[in-house]
């Protein structure tokens, strides 16, 4: 059982690495079109938001499958969460390196003058302690504090929504879709949390 889970985790890590590998190959082969910098920034950002949605979806999926399937998705959530952070860091690095050439003055000015950059940077910053504490050892060490710390993912999700909505120029389709997905997932988490508290209170009273 443990060996099967380990194999599945390694397969998932490889799968999650494929977009980055594909982008790296396309960049090396000069296959990203006339503006490869914009493509790299856009694609890494796109994968960050996709994986964030997937991370948030794991809990509802686990709840849905609890009595219907033997598959348990929760052991894979931390891997997807770390991958979300990795793509977020890549997104930030691509923006800083290819569009601003690591000019720290320009980067500082962007953070101050462009709100969507500020909230995007804050989202990556908040994901960093979550990624660092995603090992089994840190889960055991932090105990109950681990769950409290990892509730930051909901703030990250709100910052991600602000990041994409603030960038809307003409085509708002994708931004609206991602915003609705994240809103629904956060709403589910809120309702589920309220339900769990109500059940706990009821059992205490009884």
C-alpha positions, 0 to 999 in steps of 0.5 A, a space after each residue: 500500500 505504501 509503495 503504491 502510494 509512493 509510486 503514485 506520488 512520484 508519477 504525480 510529481 512528474 506529471 506536474 513538472 511536464 508543463 514546465 519541461 514543455 515550456 523550457 523545451 519550447 523556449 530552447 527551440 525558439 518555439 514561443 512565437 515573436 514574444 517569448 517573454 510574454 508567453 513564459 509569464 502568461 503560461 507560468 501564471 496560468 499554471 499557477 492559478 490552475 494548480 491553485 484551483 486543483 489544490 482547493 478542489 481536493 477537499 471537496 473531491 475527497 468528501 465526494 468520494 468518501 463513500 463512493 470510491 476507494 481512491 483517497 485524493 488527500 495524500 496528494 494535496 500537499 504535492 499539488 500545493 507545492 507545485 502551485 508555489 513552484 509555478 508561482 515562483 517561476 511566474 514571478 521570476 519570469 516577470 522579473 527576469 524577462 520583462 524587468 531584467 532584474 532591475 530592482 528599482 523597476 521591480 520596486 516601482 511595479 510593486 508600488 504602482 501596479 496593485 495586481 503585481 502587489 497582490 500577486 507578489 503577496 500571494 507567492 510570499 504567503 505560499 512560501 511558508 506553506 511549501 516549506 512546511 509541506 513535508 511529513 516531518 513539519 506536519 508532525 512537528 507543528 501538529 495542530 498549528 500546521 492546519 492553522 498555518 495552512 489556512 493561509 491558502 484561502 487568503 492566497 486564493 483571494 489574492 489570486 482572484 484580485 491578481 487576475 481581475 485587476 489585469 482585465 483589459 478587454 477579454 475578461 472570460 478566463 478571469 471570470 471563469 477562474 474567479 467563479 471556480 475559486 469563489 465556489 471552492 471557498 464557499 464550499 469550504 466555508 459551508 463545510 466548516 460551519 457544518 462541521 462546527 455545528 455537528 461538533 457542538 451537537 455531539 458535545 451537547 448530546 
